[in-house]
């Protein structure tokens, strides 16, 4: 675990709209609304999707959207998928003039340590963003290398809500293909070049193969793409944007790499370059990191399945955009096992829990006490949000929950129990641990890679023993359109519990020896 920085870089920047040299304008891979009054009126990803026809806005408040109560301000967490070198932002206007943002603060993090100090914090005020106007380009005084960007929207032009048309990130750490080919026929007008034209609205798609049994019925070939790069590159990740028909979007794919002479570059473990798309929703990006590969002149991508059975389609294969990442990003800790505890006799459950944000409390259907009552899902004692839209995490606000432990102790792992409805189960979250002094000692993002039924659970390793007294969990995603499950209009899970390592040796205390008089009596004192 990397250490947390004890400093905060604060920059007050004034916006300007003159042309800036964009290295690459990208949208966030995922956006979660962490706070605001009520739910959003549009999908959160719409404000960060790269399509100028989409937008995001809060629900209306009368007579104007409150800005004096900071606890009610919208907070949007953008995940860029990988560590990106960010040079600035580009903001397009919202449709209603009075609702356009006029000020915001953005905090940048290179780890999921959102409770710790950001590596950079930038505040923008006096923004002149008007409906019908051009995008406002904001340049930073110096680049920031980060994976997460947390926006707090602090003001509008006097309207009853706060909205944005789009917020894009100007980065210089991505690699876009210069040309590409595919081994299967494509539809007229759906050229392979659409996959790297920087437009989410233009897509590539194969011709229909089998309307009754689907494209991947055992007789049609696996599509193989070859993407050429501008010279030899060092790659560590790939971002793929979904197709506009859910069932036809690509799902499973694998990568191989060629050098400038066309020779395949050997990798230590090919399985680490095979991936499964997690979301087939239109305009949604899926990011995957992999062990760094150097000297890559072209990339081969072989697609082996689509999302047939999830939504309509499945008779062809398609996607919208693809690009690669150069900055290496640490892969999250994977679950060590399913349905098996690390230490069965050393389980410790939280004693209480609370929401940390206003948005988290909105729409909560069940008590947080269910998350540590030890009953699993069989009794129905699970926690979940109220339903909100087709996909809760795109319309409702992500819950941020703080759990209090019975005592500060050493823990080395934890488990989360599944929700009864698989499509609604929590699959992705951030866990942050703090000691009794409030110091952040651990932060990581976790993903379950299997669907869990009632009373099933995933056990995660923390990597080593950590001493903490509170744990903060930020819900990021559910299983909607991932495992082919129905649901997705809410998010929930049944239990969380931690495990003490029975073989852990307590941290060594530093002792000061005090020699007192009266017969040489020695008293040992523990130094704090």
N, C-alpha and C positions, 0 to 999 in steps of 0.2 A: 504494500500500500504506500503510495507516495505521500510525503508529508504535506500538511496543509499550511498554506502561506499565512504568515502573521501580519500581512500588510494589505492595504487596499489602495489601488491606483484609481483616483477619481479625476475625470476629465470633463470639464464643461465646454462643450463644443457648439458653435453656432452653425446652423445649416446654410448651405448655398446650393444653387441649382445649376451652376455651370457644369459643362460636360466633364466627366471624369473617365479616365481610361480603365474600363472594366476588364479585369483579367478573366472573370467568369461570374455571371450572375446565377446563383442557385437558390432554390427554396429549401426550407427546412424539411428533413425527412419525416418528422412528426411534430405536431403541435398539441400541447395539452393546456387547457385553461385551468389554472390553479385557483383563481379567485375572481369574484365579481358578484353583483346582485342578480339573482335569477340565472337562467341559462342563456346561452348565446342564441341569437335568432338565425344564424347561419353556421355552417360547419367551421370549426376552428381551422382546419387545414385550408379552407378556402382563402383565408387571408394570407397564406404563405405558400400557395400552390404553384406559383409561376404562371398562372393564367390570369390575364388582366380583367376577364369577365367575371371573376369571382370576388367575394369580399366577405369580411367578418364584421359583426356588430353585436353589441350587447342588447338585451331587452330594454325597452324604453322605460324611463323613470320621469315622473312629473314633479315639478315643471322642467327640471333640467337634470342631467346626470350628475350625481353627487361627486364632488372632488375634494371636499373638506375633510371627509372621513376617510383616511387612508386605508382603513381596513376593508373598505368596499371597492377599492380601485381594481380594475381588471389586471390580472397577472397571467401572462402567456409564457409557457416554457417551450422553447424551440430546441429540438434535437437535430443537429446537423449530421448525425450518423457517425462521422469521424472527426478527428481533430482537423479543423480547417483553418487556414491562414486568412483572416478576414480583414479586408482593407476599408470597408464601409458598408453602407446600406442604401437601398433604393426603395422608396415608398411611393406607391400609386394611390390616388385619392379614393375615398369612399363616395357612394352615390349621392348622399344628402350632405350639403355643404356644412351645415351647422354641426354635424356629428363627426366630422373629420378630426383626427387627433392634432393637437397643437404642441403637446409636450410628452415626453416619456423618458424613462431611465432603463438602460439595458445593462444587466450584469452578466459577465462571461465566466464560464467555468470549464476547466479542462478535465475535470473528474465529476462524478455525480455528487460531490460534496456541496450540495446546495445550501446547507446550514452553515457552512464555513464562509470565509472571506472569498469573494470572487477574485479572479486574477486581474480583472479590469472592470471598471464601472464607468459608463458614459451617460451623461445627461444631456438631452436636447430640449430646448425651449424655444418658443416663438416660431414654431413651424408654420409656414404659409402653404398649407396643403388645401387646395380648393377643388371642388368637384368640377370635372371638365378640364382641369389643368393637367400639366405634364407631371411625370414622376419627379419627386424631390430626391436628389442624390446627396447623401451625407458621407463625407470622408472622415476617417479617423486620423488623429495626429500621428499615430504609429500603428502598424498591424497588430492584431490580436490573434493568437492561436488558441482556439477553444472548440469544444464539442457542444456545449450547451449555452444558450442565450436566453436569459429570463427577462422579459419585457414587463415593466409596470407602466401602464398608460395613465398619465396623471392629468390630462386636460383635453378638452375639445373646444369647438368654436361656439359654444353656447347651446348646443342641441340637447335633446333628451336622452341620448345614448352616445357611445363611443365606438367608432368603426374605422377600419382600414380597408383599402382595396387590395393591397398586397405589400408585403415586406420581403425583399430579396436581399441576399448576402453577396457582396462583392468579394470573391475569394481568388486566391492565386495558388491553390493547392490541389486542384482537380485536373484530370487529364481526359479530354474529350476525343473520341475517335475522329480520324480524318477521312476515313472511308470504311466501307463494310460490305460483306457479301453474305448470302445465305444459301444453303443447299436445297431448300424447298421453294416452290413457286409462291409468289406473293400476289395479292390482289392488285388490280390496276390502280395506280395512284398511291398505293401503300408501299413506297420504296423503303429499302433498308436505311437510306440516308435520313429518313424521318426519325430514326432512333438517336441521332446525335445532331439535330437541328436546333436544339435549345427551345423547343416548343412542345409543351405537354399536350397541346391540342392535336398535333399531327402524330400519327402512330404508324407502326408497321403491323401487318397481319397477313397470315398465310391464306390461301384459298381453302374453302370448306372441303373436308375430306370425307366425313361420314356423319351425316346428321342424326342417325339413329344410335350409333355406338360410340360416337366421339372420335376426335382426331387420334388419340393414343389408344387405338383398339387392337394393336398388335400387328397391323399390316402397313401402317404409314411410317415413314422414316422419321427419326428424331431430327428436328431442325438443328443445324450446326452453323453458327455465325462465326465469321472471322472479322475482327475489328482491327484495323491498322492504326498505329499511333504515330505521332510526329517525332520520330527518333526513338532511341532506346530510353525507357523510363523505369523508375522504381515504383512498384505498385504495392498497395497494402489493403485495398478495399474496392468494392464495387457498389454502385447505387443503381437500382432498376426501378423504373416507374411503371405502374400497372396499366393495363389496357382498359378501354372504356366499356367493354362488355365483360362482366365479372368471370363467367365460366371460361372464357377464351383467354384470359390473362395467363401468362406463363407462371409455373409454380416451381417445380424442381429443375435445377440446372447445375452444371458443373463447368469449371474453367480449366483450361490449360494455356500455356504461355510459350511463345516462340521468340527467338532472338532475331537479330537483323539478317542472318543467313537462312532463316526459315526453320531452324532446328528447335525441337521442343526443349524447353528448359526443365531440368529435373527438379522436383520438389521432394522434400523429405517425407511428407505424408499427404498423398493426393486426397484423402477424405476431408481434409481441412479446406478444400477448394470446391466442395459440393454444398449446395445451399437449397433452402426451401423458402419461397416467398411467404411472408406472414400475412399479407393483406392484399386483396385484389380490388379494393375500392378504387374507382377512377381517380386519377391524379395522385394517388398515394405512392410514396417512394418507399422502397425497401432497401436498407443498407446492410452490407455484410462485410466484415473485416476478415482478413486472412494473413497468415505469416508472409512477411515481406518478400517480394520477388524482384530481383534486379535485372537490368538489361532487357526489358520486355519491349519488343518492337511491334508485336501484334498479340491479340488475345483471342482464343477460341472459346466459344460458349456453346455447349450442347444442352438443349432443352429436352427434358424427359417426361414432363407432365404439365397439364393445365388445371384450372380450377373447376373442371366439369363436375356438376352436381351442386355447386355453390352458385346460386343465381342462375341466370339464363346462359345459354351457349355451351361450349365445350367441343364444337365441331371443327374448330380451327385454333390457331395459336397466335397471340399478339402481345405487344407491349409498346410503351410510348417513348421512353428515353433510357439511355444507359451512359454512365460515365464512371471514371475510376478515380481513386484517391491516392495521394502520395504520402501524406502524413500518417505515420504508424499510430494506431489506436489500440490500446490494451483491450483484449477481448474480455467480456464479463465472465465471472466465475460461473461455471455450469453446475447444475444440481448433481450431487454425488450419487443419488439413488432415489428411487420412487417407492413409497409405501414401506420403507424401512427406516427406523430412527438411527441416529448415530450412536446414542447412548440411551437405551430404553429406560434405565433406572435413574437417569439424571436429567429429567425433563423439568423445566421451570417455565411457568406461564406468567404473563403480565398480571398485574393486580388492578390496573385501571387503564383507561384510554380516553382520548379526547381529540376533537378536530382542531387543526391549527389554522384553518382559513375559513372565512365566511362562506366561500363557495363550497367547501367540503361539507358543510352542514346542510346545505340546500339539497333537497331531494333524497335524504338518507331515510330509507324505509325501515331499518331495523336497528336495534341497540348495538352499540359497539361492544357491550359486555358479552355478546355471543362469541366474540373472537377469542376469548380466553376462558370459556366455561368448561372446556374439556369434553364436549359432547359430540364433536365432529359434525357431520351433516345429516346423519341418520335421523335425528330427532327434529330436524327442521330448524334448529337453532343456528342459523347462518346470518351473516351480515350482507346486505346489498343495498344499492341505491334504488330510488324510484326510477321507473322507465323514462327515457328521454330520447325520442327520435329513433330512427332505424339503428343507429350506432351510437350508444351512449357516450363513448369517449370523444366523439366528434361534435356532440351537442351539449352534453352536460359537463359539469366541472369535476376535474379529477380530485378525489379526496386525498387529503394529507392528514394522516393519523399518527398521533404520538402515544406510545405505550410506555407505561411505567413498570419497571421490574421490582420485585419484592426486596431486592438488595443488590448492591453493586458487587458483581462477582465476575469470574472468568467464564466466558462462553466461547465455544468453538464452532457452533453450527446452529441451524434452526430449521423448522418445517412450516410450510403453509398447506392448509387443507383445501381441497377443491370445493367449488360451488355445485349445487345439484344440477343446474342447467349449464351444460358445457359451453355453449356459446357466450354465456354471461360470466364465466369464471375469470378471475384475475389471472393474467398470464405474464404480465410485465410490470415491474415495480422497482423503485429505488429504496434502499434501506440505508439509513444513517444512524450511527450509534454514538451516544455521548456519555461521558463519565459523570460522576456526582458533582463535579465543578462546572458542568456545562460545556466542557471541551469536546469537540468532535474528534473521535478516535478512529472512525471507519465509515466509508461510504462506497456503495457499489450498486450497479444496476443488475437485476436478475431477470431471467426469462425461463419459463417452463417450456420445454420442447415436446411435451406429451400432453394429451388431453386427459383430464382427471374426472372420474365419476364421483358420486357421493361417497364419502369416507375414504377417499384416496388422498395422498399427500405427497409433496415433493420435499426432499431434504437437501439443504444447501450447506456447503462448508464455507466458513469464513476465512479459511486459509491458515489461520493460527488462532491462538486464544486472545480474546479481547475482554477487557474489564469495562463494563458500562452499566448504567442505571436507567437510561431511557433509550427507546428505539423509535425512529420516525420512518413511517412507510408512506411513500408517494405512489399512488396507483397510476399506471401509465396506459394499460391496455387490457382488453379482454380477448376472448377467443373467436370473436366474430370474423367470419370468412377466413379462418385459418385452417381448422381441422375439418371443415365442411359441416360445422354444427349450425343449428338454427339459433335464434336469439341474438343477443347483442344490444338490446335496448337498455341494458343496465349492466352493472359490474358488481361482483361480490366474491367473497370467500368465507370459509367456515371457521378456521382457527389459525392462530400463530403461536408457536412455542419455541423456546430456545433450549439448548442442551449444554450442560456443564461437562467439561472433560474431567472424568474422575482421576485421570493420571496427570493432570496439569499441576505444575509446581507453582505456588504463589510467587508473585514478583518479589525479588529479594529486597528486603528493607535496608535502608541505610541507617546504621546505628552510630550514635555518638556516645563515647564512654566518658562518664563523669566520675571523677575520683573525689570522693568526699572524705572528710576526716573521720573521726570517731572510730578508730580501729581499722581504717582502710576499707570502709564500706563502699562497694561499687554499685552504682545504679545505671542501668541501661535505659536510654531514652531514644524512642523512634523519632528520627528526623523526618519532618513532612517535606 
